[in-house]
Amino acid sequence: MNQEQTMNDILNIVEFLKERMVTRDEFQQTLLETKTEIMTHVDGFVVLHQKLDTELVALRAKYDRLEGFVKQLARHANIPLEF
């Protein structure tokens, strides 16, 4: 490769990089948007986790209530229960 071709290649690369580079403001805006998107996803996950906790509490209460009914019926019918 001759020197002129090498210089042309370097200039082409520099021009390519210059056309595609972002400014500091563009970078910071993109970073802010990315942080916002991540926080939105984390918030959604937290809400989903809270709903799951609420559902588990409700199911546990229902299970305990049904178990109490079974014990009451067993006592009434004189049926020993084994756990």
Secondary structure, DSSP 8 states (H G I E B T S, - for coil): --HHHHHHHHHHHHHHHHHH---HHHHHHHHHHHHHHHHHHHHHHHHHHHHHHHHHHHHHHHHHHHHHHHHHHHHHTT-----
